[in-house]
Amino acid sequence: MPAVLKRPDSRARVLLVSTNTERQPYPVVPNGLVAVAASLEHAGHDVRLLDLCFARSPVIAARDAAAEFKPDVVGVSVRNIDNSDAVALQHYTPEAAAVVNALRAASPPGSRLIAGGAAFGVAPQALFTELGVDYAVAGDGERASVALVSALAGGGEPGAIPGLVRRDGKEITFTPPGEDADLDSLPAPALARWVDLKRYQRHGATVPVQTKRGCVYRCVYCTYRNVEGFGYRTRSPALVADEIAELRRDAGVRHVDFVDSTFNSPPGHAIEVCEEIERRRLGVQLDTTNFTPATAPRELLSAMRAAGFRTLGITVESASDAVLARLEKGFTAAKAREVAERVERAGMRTLWIFLVGGPGETAATLEETLSFAAWRLGRGDAVYLTVGLRIYPGTTLHRIALDEGVVATGDTLLTPSFYFSPALQFDAAVTRLRRFAADQPRFMFSADSRSVILPYLTRAAAVLHLPRPHWQYMGLFQRMTRAMS
């Protein structure tokens, strides 16, 4: 265990680094790390945030920032292990490791290196070992990071802080996250103060806001329960509206993306959020790509429309009852069709999000999904589809994959592994999907988002101030991309 820090005033110099550099199809604002920065500063620490998303050389930028700031503590955020795409795989851990090594080499002797981010909620101990950091935080980062940094700065040895990964002799110990329910007492994140939102928006990014944390659904592939916990921890609708009003006032934000695990569940809370936003007449367009067909009452859709929703993304994953049951989605194909009609009547266009190849998938179930997709495409909606399911540790899919011999016991899964139904031949499925896509310009494979042309088209749409979300122009983008390929 490294020697304990001790600052005379117990006030640490903390350099927080966002390692995520992925910009396809658009960059993602590091809202989680901003929340940690706000909490650490509120606790009295001297905080600087380095966002590497647009850095020409992330390693050099990280090295230079550490050498100039001379931090006592460096906090590294790792958003994703990989892009979860079997067709066009991108593995992010090696890049994060290179940044960590540069930070360690350039930081003063005796400084401490901490890691966190959504990826640590998925594989806390494996990533701790892979990156070779001194401590790591999994789950909510605000209170755990403050407790850890304050303990180090005060000369103490951090103990069993909820969510903390640390080395205890030869053992790596992990204290499960506490999942504190009181989100309203956390400091306001003030996104515009910490990151360049205008630059993100110029590259097609949306501005994220969370209305709650956690999830009650049991989708077999999903990591949300690992990252945020089971059950909901909601924020006050008034504080959500305050955050949006601040973004509108301080950064001119006119389009907000709700990034909850499922925005519309529980529906009562979502209605209250929408009603508060409508009451204040904030003048922003609202959106989410995290909407489940499991619960979509008419009064919710009416409140969403009145508050500023014109589009949304629905994570249906499949239109086959056999597959939906195996994925444990919590709704049927008939329910998805009902919700599609209800959303259309409410005046909102939809991006339908599918996963192909899960447990129970066959050639017949794939055709059920494509039939649904063709129906919605014919009604003016768009479709985004991923082939293969990334297997993450601790998920139900992981247990299924172990039982079927897809992955081995003891595999940390830091090297990406994918599940694809043994009842469906991978190459044949991709061929069928590409044949379907050829006649549907508003149909996009997740692999299509890796096109080198797409970021330029997305940025052009932002520069031209075309209304968001930019998936509305998927047909045009796809035609241009295919013509230029």
C-alpha positions, -999 to +999 in steps of 0.1 A: +000+000+000+014+034-009+023+058+018-004+081+031-006+117+018-008+145+043-016+182+034-012+208+061-046+222+054-062+188+044-069+205+010-057+183-019-048+194-054-069+171-076-066+166-113-096+148-128-091+133-163-118+121-187-101+095-209-130+090-233-120+101-268-147+084-288-164+108-312-183+084-335-211+089-342-208+119-318-189+127-286-204+122-251-202+149-224-184+135-193-213+144-169-203+118-143-168+132-139-183+168-137-205+157-108-174+144-090-155+176-097-183+197-082-185+175-051-147+176-045-146+214-049-176+218-026-157+197+000-129+223-002-104+207-026-085+225-054-099+208-085-090+209-122-107+189-149-089+177-181-112+165-209-092+145-234-121+141-259-107+166-284-070+163-276-047+156-305-026+134-283-043+123-251-011+110-237+008+142-242-021+164-230-023+142-198+014+143-192+016+181-196-014+188-174+001+167-146+035+183-149+020+218-148-006+213-120+015+190-098-016+172-083-017+154-050-044+131-064-052+122-100-086+109-107-090+091-140-125+084-155-130+054-178-164+055-194-164+023-214-143-008-218-152-010-255-180+000-279-200-032-276-200-037-313-191-072-327-190-060-363-168-029-358-151-034-324-132-007-306-114-015-274-108+015-251-089+000-222-054+001-238-058+039-245-069+045-209-039+025-196-016+046-217-030+078-202-028+064-167+009+056-173+016+091-186-001+107-156+018+085-131+051+094-147+044+131-148+028+135-113+049+144-083+063+116-062+039+105-035+008+115-055-021+090-056-038+077-087-075+069-085-098+056-112-135+055-116-163+059-142-190+037-155-166+010-166-156+004-130-192-004-121-189-032-147-156-048-138-141-030-107-114-054-096-103-065-131-099-029-142-081-020-110-055-046-117-053-038-154-047-001-149-024-005-119-040+024-100-038+030-062-075+031-056-107+028-077-143+039-071-173+019-085-208+032-085-218+067-075-186+087-074-195+119-056-195+109-020-170+080-023-144+103-041-148+130-015-144+105+014-113+090-003-095+122-012-103+138+022-089+108+040-057+109+019-053+146+023-058+144+060-031+118+064-055+089+071-058+055+055-091+050+037-111+021+050-142+004+037-157+034+018-187+022-002-176+015-037-139+016-030-115-009-046-081-011-028-052-034-022-050-049+013-018-068+015-018-092-014-056-091-017-077-067-037-108-058-017-140-042-030-166-027-008-200-027-026-213+008-035-237+024-010-261+038-036-271+067-014-307+077-021-304+114-014-293+128-048-309+162-041-282+171-015-254+167-040-239+200-054-252+211-088-229+198-115-227+231-135-217+213-167-209+245-186-183+256-161-162+224-164-164+214-200-167+232-234-204+224-242-204+245-273-175+225-288-194+192-279-225+205-296-205+216-327-195+179-330-231+167-328-232+159-291-263+163-269-263+179-235-270+152-208-293+156-177-302+128-152-335+127-134-327+096-114-303+067-110-308+030-109-331+006-128-358-019-119-357-039-151-337-071-154-325-071-191-300-100-192-273-081-210-275-048-191-249-034-167-271-006-153-278-025-121-241-030-116-233+006-122-262+024-105-280-003-085-314-019-085-344+004-078-348+041-084-332+070-067-351+100-081-342+137-082-366+165-073-383+177-105-376+213-094-339+206-092-339+189-126-357+220-140-332+242-122-303+224-140-319+228-174-326+265-167-290+270-158-278+253-190-302+275-210-290+307-193-253+300-190-245+280-221-274+288-245-284+251-245-316+245-264-317+207-266-314+184-236-310+147-236-322+127-206-297+099-199-315+079-172-315+041-176-352+044-185-366+080-186-402+069-186-400+046-155-414+052-131-440+071-152-452+092-123-418+108-117-413+114-154-447+132-156-437+154-127-404+163-144-422+172-176-449+192-159-423+212-140-404+220-172-436+230-190-447+252-161-414+271-163-415+275-201-378+269-204-377+270-242-357+238-247-363+207-268-362+175-248-351+140-260-340+106-247-329+074-262-337+055-230-374+048-233-389+014-226-422+002-241-429-015-207-447+016-194-460+044-216-494+057-204-511+083-225-508+109-198-470+105-198-468+109-236-491+140-234-469+155-207-437+148-227-451+164-258-462+195-238-428+198-221-408+198-254-404+162-266-406+159-304-385+127-308-373+098-286-354+066-289-371+034-278-349+005-268-372-024-280-343-047-288-365-073-306-401-076-320-403-113-312-419-126-280-396-155-279-365-133-278-381-106-256-388-133-230-353-146-230-339-110-228-363-104-198-373-071-213-406-069-194-429-064-223-443-082-254-441-075-291-478-066-290-470-040-263-443-025-284-467-022-314-492-005-291-466+019-278-455+027-313-490+037-324-495+057-292-462+076-296-470+084-332-505+097-322-488+119-296-468+136-324-433+122-317-410+105-342-390+075-329-356+059-333-361+022-327-331+004-312-326-033-317-301-060-307-299-091-329-285-124-319-296-127-282-306-160-265-335-176-285-328-157-317-335-177-349-340-168-386-377-167-379-375-143-349-351-121-370-378-118-396-404-108-369-380-079-360-375-069-396-412-069-402-417-045-373-388-024-385-402-021-420-436-010-405-420+018-385-396+029-413-427+031-435-442+055-409-412+078-410-393+065-380-356+054-380-339+021-369-305+016-353-294-021-349-265-038-332-254-074-341-243-096-312-245-089-275-214-079-255-210-102-225-202-082-193-193-097-160-220-102-134-249-100-159-274-128-165-260-131-201-226-138-185-242-168-167-259-180-199-226-177-218-208-197-191-235-224-192-232-226-230-194-226-230-192-192-249-168-179-223-145-196-198-148-195-160-123-169-147-123-148-179-123-111-167-141-102-200-119-071-203-110-084-237-145-082-254-165-113-259-199-115-276-229-137-274-246-147-307-274-173-307-263-207-318-296-211-336-287-183-361-256-183-383-237-150-379-227-143-415-261-153-429-278-129-404-255-100-414-261-107-451-299-107-445-297-074-425-276-057-452-300-068-479-328-053-458-308-021-452-301-016-489-337-004-495-340+015-462-318+046-459-332+053-424-318+020-412-284+021-396-261-007-383-242+003-352-211-005-374-222+022-398-216+048-371-179+040-375-179+056-409-152+082-413-176+104-432-204+104-405-187+127-380-182+153-407-219+151-417-229+153-381-207+184-375-221+200-407-257+195-393-246+212-361-230+241-379-261+246-400-282+246-368-304+218-381-329+207-354-317+179-332-315+149-328-294+144-359-307+108-364-337+125-380-314+130-411-302+094-411-317+088-445-297+117-460-266+108-441-268+072-452-273+081-489-244+105-488-222+080-470-230+052-494-225+075-524-190+085-511-179+050-501 
